[in-house]
Amino acid sequence: MPMSAMKKIVIVIFLFLSNHVFCQQFNNSWIDYNKTYYKFKVGSSGLYRIPASTLQTLGLSNSPAEQFQLWKNGEEVRLFTSAASGVIQSDGFIEFYGEMNDGKKDSRLYAEPDYQLSDHWSLETDTAAYFITINTTGNN
């Protein structure tokens, strides 16, 4: 086998292995790209209410209460709807306990986890993002 062909094979194998070894896992595996997500920002921990008027503005006013889902950091968050099932009335709402962003995810930025002074405060922002969507499959 000529030397140039051997070099090409070695380069292809190297590229394949380096791509396999260094591929990164993203934290967006929870996203269903067939759904629309609406973002709500939370800057401090506490009880938050999304009124029916906001749901109407988003075009979600005709969605049954049991189909709402709320997500933060790739995990589903419990929520309370003013209607147990069916469409939320004009004076209705969705409530959830929102927590400000903390530094738990920042631990990946440190070579040694002990170098992080506190995981209570984030290095980037104290504002957390919550995403609301409709899930018609009923696994809410």
Secondary structure, DSSP 8 states (H G I E B T S, - for coil): --HHHHHHHHHHHHHHHHHHHH----S-TT--TTS--EEEEE-SSEEEEEEHHHHHHHT-TTSBGGGEEEEETTEEE--EESSSSSB--TT-EEEEEE----SGGGGGGSSSGGG-S-SSS-SS-S-EEEEEEE-TTS--
